[in-house]
Amino acid sequence: MAEKRKFKKRFCRYCQQKVDYIDYKDLTQLKFSLSERYKIMPRRLTGNCKRHQELIADAIKRARQAAFIPYIVDRKRVVANPFELIK
């Protein structure tokens, strides 16, 4: 019989820090919830709770609309670390 894998318990970093509001202008906080192609990472990968995941999604959408974060990444011009471009 195959044994079940035991995964590390993920925790919500925002609940641990007792964050009530996630600012869309704080890009250093948002980049932990973005993939290398600037897509919003799911809860099962980040470990966020439902409430904070919804706040993060809204903040990322607002940052995209304000042009702080790009909507798409150009496939022709691939960058090793895209978060270096965000300052």
Backbone torsions as a table, in degrees:
resi	resn	phi	psi	omega
1	MET	NA	144.2	178.5
2	ALA	-81.9	138.4	178.4
3	GLU	-84.0	147.5	176.7
4	LYS	-75.6	140.0	177.5
5	ARG	-79.7	140.8	177.0
6	LYS	-103.6	120.5	-179.0
7	PHE	-99.4	155.7	178.2
8	LYS	-68.6	136.9	179.2
9	LYS	-68.7	122.4	178.5
10	ARG	-88.9	148.2	-178.1
11	PHE	-131.3	156.2	178.5
12	CYS	-84.2	114.9	-177.9
13	ARG	-69.3	-25.0	-179.7
14	TYR	-77.8	-33.8	174.6
15	CYS	-68.3	-37.4	-179.8
16	GLN	-65.2	-36.7	179.5
17	GLN	-89.0	-2.8	180.0
18	LYS	57.9	52.7	179.5
19	VAL	-87.9	129.7	178.7
20	ASP	-100.3	-28.1	-176.0
21	TYR	-138.0	136.4	177.7
22	ILE	-109.4	117.9	-175.7
23	ASP	-81.3	134.9	-178.5
24	TYR	-75.2	-15.4	179.5
25	LYS	-87.1	-11.9	-179.8
26	ASP	-89.1	87.8	-173.4
27	LEU	-74.8	-24.0	178.1
28	THR	-67.3	-31.9	178.1
29	GLN	-78.3	-32.1	-177.6
30	LEU	-78.1	-25.7	-173.7
31	LYS	-69.4	-15.4	176.4
32	PHE	-74.2	-17.5	-179.5
33	SER	-106.6	11.1	178.5
34	LEU	-114.7	144.8	175.6
35	SER	-82.8	-178.9	-179.5
36	GLU	-70.0	-14.5	175.8
37	ARG	-103.9	19.3	177.7
38	TYR	62.1	31.9	174.3
39	LYS	-96.0	151.6	179.8
40	ILE	-74.9	124.7	-179.0
41	MET	-78.5	144.7	-178.1
42	PRO	-73.7	165.7	-178.5
43	ARG	-61.8	-36.1	-176.0
44	ARG	-67.1	-21.5	177.6
45	LEU	-93.2	-37.4	-177.3
46	THR	-86.6	-27.8	-179.4
47	GLY	85.8	11.0	-179.6
48	ASN	-74.0	153.9	173.8
49	CYS	-78.9	170.4	-175.6
50	LYS	-62.8	-42.2	-177.9
51	ARG	-63.0	-47.9	-177.7
52	HIS	-73.7	-29.7	176.1
53	GLN	-64.7	-38.9	177.0
54	GLU	-66.9	-38.9	177.4
55	LEU	-65.3	-39.1	179.2
56	ILE	-66.6	-43.0	179.8
57	ALA	-61.7	-42.6	177.8
58	ASP	-65.0	-40.8	-179.6
59	ALA	-66.6	-39.1	179.1
60	ILE	-68.1	-39.7	178.0
61	LYS	-65.0	-37.9	176.6
62	ARG	-68.3	-38.8	178.8
63	ALA	-66.3	-35.6	175.8
64	ARG	-66.1	-41.3	-178.9
65	GLN	-67.6	-32.0	177.7
66	ALA	-86.5	3.8	176.6
67	ALA	67.3	29.0	172.0
68	PHE	-82.9	-32.6	-179.4
69	ILE	-125.4	135.6	178.9
70	PRO	-73.2	153.3	176.8
71	TYR	-72.7	-44.3	-178.5
72	ILE	-131.4	162.7	176.7
73	VAL	-108.2	135.9	179.4
74	ASP	-69.7	123.4	-178.5
75	ARG	-73.0	-26.2	-179.2
76	LYS	-75.0	-33.3	-178.6
77	ARG	-109.4	83.6	-177.0
78	VAL	-84.7	131.8	-179.7
79	VAL	-110.4	140.3	-178.4
80	ALA	-62.9	-48.8	179.4
81	ASN	-128.4	98.6	-175.5
82	PRO	-68.6	-17.7	-178.3
83	PHE	-77.4	-10.3	174.2
84	GLU	-71.1	-25.5	179.0
85	LEU	-73.9	-24.6	178.6
86	ILE	-86.0	120.9	179.1
87	LYS	-133.5	NA	NA
